[in-house]
Amino acid sequence: MKKKEELPDCPVATTVKLIGSKWSLLILRNLLDRPWRFNELLKSLEGISQKVLTDSLRSMEADGIVTRTVYAEVPPRVEYALSPLGETMRPIIASMEKWGTEYKEYIEKS
């Protein structure tokens, strides 16, 4: 996790620093439903590269938002899920979804 000194003073800027990238938000959106395997995420996020997905997941794991579970199987199975801290993002993503839906409706009426 980042140290307090590494984060902006503004709480909104802190949130943007942690989840503000396009890919982080879309990864969070997927993880709200269930745990995902790496290749499932890769296939579901059109346009993301393997490197960007790896870097995003590692960053979110380091920040305590995502957990990575390795199962002792052959072949090995790894799943990514929201941590308890990541679960607190649920209302933020839900608000974004609601706003996006309302915006699309507004544009259709205009």
N, C-alpha and C positions, 0 to 999 in steps of 0.2 A: 504494500500500500504506500501511497505517497505520504510524505510528511506534511504537516500543516503548513510549514514554511514554503513548500513547493507549490501550494495552491494559491490561486488569486484571492484577494480579499472579498471580492463580490461573490455571493453565493450562486448567482446565475452563471457567472463565468466559471465557477468551479464545476457546476453541472455540465456545462458545455465542454469543458476540458475533459471530463470523464466519459461522456456519452455523445458528444456533439458531432462525431463523424457520421457520414451517411451509413457506412457499413456497421458501425457499432449499434446504431438505432435499429437497423434491420435485423441484426443478429439478436438483439434483445427482443424484438417483436416475435421472432421465431421461438426463442427460448421461453417466452411466456406460456406457450402451449404445452411444452413437454421437453424432456432432455433430448438432445440431438447428437448424432455422430458427426464427425468432421465432414465426411463425404456427403452426407445428407444436407448439411448446411451449404457446402460448396455448390451442390446442384441446385439448391433452392434460391440462391442469391445470384441472379443473372448478372454477369459482368464482373464479379469479384474474382481476383486471382487467388491461387492457393497461398501465396506469400502474404497477401493482404489479410486474408482470413486468419492465417496462423498468427500474424502480428496482432491483429485485433483481439483474438481470443486470449493470447498471452497477456496483452495489456489489461484486458478486463479481468482476467484471473488475478493478475498482480494487484489490481485495484480492489479486489474482493467482491466484484460484481458477479463473476462467473466461477463455477467450480468445474474442475476436470477430474473425472473418475476413470481410472484405468482398471479394467477387469482382467484378472489372471486367467485368460483363456487362450486357446490357440485356434485361429490367429487372435492377437490381442484386440480387445474392444475398448474404445475410449468414448466416453459420453461427456457432453458439456451441458450444464444446467445452470439456472440462476441460483446464486447463493441466497441466504436469507437477506443480505443487504441488497442484492439484485432484485429480489421480490418487491422491495419497497419502491422500485421503479414502475411497478404495474400501473398505479394511477396516472403517472406522467405519460406513459405510452397510451393509455386509454384516453386521456384528454387530447393527445395529439391525433389519435384515430378519429375521435368525435369531431374535432375541429376540421380535419381534412374532409370528412364526409359532408359536414355542413358547408364547407367552402365549395365543394363540387356541386352541391345542390344550389348554392347561391349563383354560381356561374351558369348553370343550366337555365335558371330563371331570368338571367340578365339578357 
